Amino acid sequence: MSNETPINTRGFPGVEKIAVLRANAIGDYVFTLPALTALRETYPQSEIVLIGQRWHARFLSGRQSQVDRVIPVPGMMGLERPVQSQVERETLNEFFASLEDERFDIAFQLYGGGRYSNPYVKRFGAKMTAGLKSRDAEALDLWIPYVYWQPEFLRYLEVVGLVGARTAQIEPQISVTERDIQESMELLPKKDKQIIILHTGSGDPRRRWPPEKFARLGDLLSARDMLVVLVGIESERDIVQKVIGGMQHEAVDASGKTSLEALVGLMKRSALVVSNDSGPLHLAVATGAPTVGIYWGPNLVTAGPAARSNHRPHLAWTLACPSCGRNTIHDVCGHLDSLVSEVNVEDVFESAMELLATGDQKSLPLSEAN
């Protein structure tokens, strides 16, 4: 059998360098991973450069990934809002000039509808542009319409498919490093108990399950001799404190204390992650951790995991705002009441126990598991 790299018969010929614009948060990055995998598999000899944020460069340094290099964008000027000063204009001009020097063959816009991001990508100076287009956006050379109700993973796979990129790996995967594990051990040394992670925050308060329900779930799991660990960013510590204050059993407060690397390591060590629809939930899926996700029903369409062997979503279908009664899909009223409070604690607990039992079976030798 030949050891030579297989000849690419699906993609475009002569593609040596690819730019991918995705300058968002961790959950947004996770959504693009299958598409990045498709690019890597279809263009194995090409350099893939992520036009992202500084955290991408730090996080991906020394980590096996589909990305060869990261170029951070200079703030969000011109990407999410118009340029507002001469200083910003000069900064962007220098940035785009440096990207033109890269001589990209293809530049992808995997950022959003394209109102601001399509003109942004056009200034990369690539031979070809491809991406998404909302009704109010400029067209790229190759594009698909941006329609909100589509799974994010499939949305970006469809975009890279415009240049022949394909993969059989539709679930996101993030490699876990020794550094990740070590940082998590410094935060939480090895314990005899199974680690259960609860993430109680979310960027949108309407997607947050009530703290008292997380507290009840934490007690049910702690009563079965499991170590409950609550994670979150610094601004979510008050929510974490409400959960811990409402629990009868002890729990570990790791909120505001975890680097992204430590969080990845902790998720890899965990037996289960229970979380609102959030970046940490999507990160947990990518690390291979079993998850129980709390979703506002419509968001499962765009953000839900594809598989069910390791993942159990629980949905709330509250469409009317609890404060004013407006339809929350078609009419943004500005109220921040939880839309997922109807999700039942016992149902979530049942799914948690199912996944934990499945994990126990997977860890047994085949003869014992049967």
N, C-alpha and C positions, 0 to 999 in steps of 0.2 A: 504493500500500500504506500502511495506517495505521501511524503510529509509536507508537500507544497501547499500553500494557502489556496483553497478552492477559488476558482475564477468566479467573480461576481457576474451573474447572468440576469439579474433582475433590475439593478440600479442603472443610473445614467453613467456613461463612460467618462473617464478623465476627471473624476471628482477627487481632488486631493485635500481640500480643506472645507469644512462645514462650520458655519456659525449657527448657534441656537439661542435666541433671545428668550430668557425666562428669569427675570429679575424679581422674584417674589419670595414668599415665605416657605417654610419646610414642607407643608402640605401641598403647596402648588408644585414644588420641585418633585415630590413623590409622584404626582399625577403624570408627569412627563417621562418617568423612568421606562415604561414599556416602549415608548416612541424612541427614546435614546438607545434602547437595546436594539430596536429594529434598524436604526441607522448604523450602529456598530456592526451588526451581523451582515448587513447588506453592503456596507462600505468599510470592510475591515482594514484597509490600508489608508483610509482617510484620517486626517486629524479632525477631531470634533472639539470645538471650542464653545464653551458655555459663556454667553454674555449675561452675567448674573450679578450677584451682590457679593460683598466682601465675605459674608458668612459662608457662601458657597466655596470660596477659595480656601478658607480655613478648614471647613468640614471635609472637603474632598482631598486635601493634602495628605498624601501617604495612604489613601484609601483606594482600593480597587474599584473602578467605576467605568461607566461608558464614556466619560468625559476625559479628554487628554489635558485640557487646560481651561482655566477660568479667567475671563477678563471682566472685572467689576465695572458696572456703569457708574458714572459720576453723579450720585444722587438720582432722584426720580424726575429731575427737570426735563421737560420735553417728552417724557414717557407717559406720565399720568396727568400732566397739566402743561399749558403753554409756557414757553420760556418767558421769564418775567424781568430780566435785567440784562444789561450788556455783559456783565461778568459771566452770567450763566450761558449766554450765547457764545462767548469766546471759549468757555470751558467745553461746551459741546462741540464746537468746531474743531478743537484740538483732538477731542475724543474720536470724532468721526474720521478725521484725517489719519489717525493711528490705525483705525479699522480698515480704511481703504488700503493702507500699506500691507495689511495682512493678505490681500488678494484672495478673498473667499470665493469658492466656486458656487456655493449655495448658502443663502442666509434664510433661516426659518424664523417666523414670528409665531411662537407658541405662548404668547403673553395674554391674548384676549381678543376682543372684537376688532381691534386695529385702528380705532379712531385716531389715537396718537401714535400707537406702536408701529403701524404700517409705514408712515412717513419716516419714522425713526430707523426702521430696518432698511428702507430704501437708501439711506445715507451710509450704509456699511460699504457700498461700492462693490457688492457681490455680482457675479455674472448672472445669477438667477436668484429670485426671491420667491418664497412660498409661505403660506400661512392661512390665517383666518380673516374673514371679512364680514363685518356687520353692515347694515344698510347705509350707515353714515360714514363708512371708511373707504379709503382709497384701495384700489385693487392692486395686488401684487402680481408677479408673473404667473404664478400658480396659486390658486386659492380655493377654499371651500367656504360656504356660508357659515357664519357663526350663529348657531341656534342654541339658545341656553339649555333647553331640555335634551341633553345628551351626556352620557357618562364621560367624565373628563379623560379617563384613560383612553377611551375609544376615539375621542375628539382628536387627540394629538397623534394617535396611530393613523387616523384618516389623513391628517396633514402630511406626515412623512410618507404615507403611501402614494402621494402625488409624484414622488420621485422613485417609486418602486420599492421602498423600504418595507420589509415584512419581518415578522417574528412569530414564533409560537408561544413566546413568553408574555402573556397579557397581564400577569400580576407583577406589581413592582417589587424589586429586590434591592436592598441596600446591604453592602458587605459590612460586617462588624469586625473591628480591629482589636488587637490586644490593648491598644490605648483606651478604647471604649470600655472594655471590661475592667481595666485597671482603675480608671476614673470612677466607675460605678462601685468598685470595691472600696475605694477610699470614702465614698459617700455612704455606702451600706455594706459593711463587711459580710462575708459569707455567713448565712444562717441555715439552721436545720429545717426551718419551715419553708413552705412554698411562698414565693413572693407574688402578691396580687397588687397590681398598680391600678389606682383610681385617678383619672384626670377629670376634674370637676369644672374646669373653665371652658371657654370658647370665645372666639373673637366676636361673635354675635351673641349677646345675652339671651336672645330668644331661643337659642339652641342649647341652653343650659338646663339640665335636669335639676330639680330643687335640691339644695344641700341636705335637707332632712331625709330625702330618699337615698342619697349616697350614704348618709350615716347609717340608715337602716340596713342597706346592703353590706356596708363595711362590718357591721356587727354580726350579720349572718355568716359572713366568710370568716371573721376572726373566731367565732364560736367553734369553727371546725379546724382550729389550730393553724390558721394561715396568717401570714404576716402581711397586713394591709399597709401599703405605702402610697401616700398622696403626693402627686407631682403637679407642677404648674409654674408659671412665670411669676415674677415678683408682684405684679399687679393682681394676681389671682390668690394671693395669700389669705386675704380676708375670707374668700369663699372656702378655702381649705380649712381655716380655723373654725368656720361655722360647722363644717362636716365633722371635724375632730371633736368639737365641743358638744355635738349632738350624739356622739357614740358612747356606748357603755364600755366598750373594750378599747385597749390602747391601739394606736396606729402611729406610723412614722410620718412626720411632716418633712417632706423633701422639697417643698415649694420654694422657689427662688434660690435654690441651692445647686441645681443641676445644670452643668454645661450640656450642650447638645450631644457631645460625645458620651458623657456620663449617662444621659437619658437613653441613648441607643444601647449602651452596655447593660443598663438596668432592665430595659425591655427584653433584651436577649436572654437575660437570666430569669425573667419572670415566667410564671406558669399561666398568667392571664392578665390582660389589660381591659379594664372597663372604662369607657370614656364617652363624653359627648362627641358629636361630630366636630372634629378639630384637627389641627396639624399633628399633635401627638398621637391621635388615633390612627391617622394615615401612616405616620412614621412606624407605629407598632406593627401595622400590617406588613410594611416593607421589611422589617427586621425578622419576620416570621413568627412573631408572637401571636397566640390565639387572642381574639378580641371579641368583646360584646360592645356594640356601638349603640348609642342613643341618638336617633335621627328624627328630625322633623320629616315626615313622610316624603314630601316632594324633593328634599335634598338627597334622598337615597338614589334618585335617578342620576344625579350628577356626581355624587361623591362616595357612593357605596362600594364595598369590595365586591369583586366578581365571584369569589368562591364562598362556599358555605362549610367546607370541611373544617376550617379553623376559625370561622367568623360567623357571628350571629347578630344581625341588626334588629333593633327593636324600634318600632315606628309609632309616632304620634301623628294623628291626622287633624289636628286643630287648625282650621283654616281661617276662622273668624278671630280677630284680635280680642282677647279677653277684656280689654278696657273699653274699646269703642265699637266692636262688632264688625269692623271693616274686613273685607277679604284680603288676607295677608299676601296672597299671590299677586293680585292685580292692583292693590292699593296700599302703598307704604304709608303708614299713619304716623310713625315715629315712636310709638309705644314699645317698651322693651320687656313686656311680660313673657314668661316662658311659654313656648308653644309645644313643649315636650313633657309637661308635667303629668300628663295622663298615662305615661308609660309606667307599668306596674312593677313594683320592686320584686315581688315573688316571681314574675315572669323572667326578669333579668337574672335573678338568682338561679332559677332553673336552668337557663342557658349557660350560665357560668359553670354550674356543676356538670352539665353535659360535656362541655369542652374540657374541663379538668379530668373527667373520667376518660375521655377519649385520649387525652395526653398521657394518662397513666398507662393505657393500653398500648400506645405507640412506643412507650419507653420499655416495655417488656420484651423479652425474647419471643420469637414467633410462636414457639411451642407453648409458652405460658399465656400469650395473648389469645390463643385459640381455646 
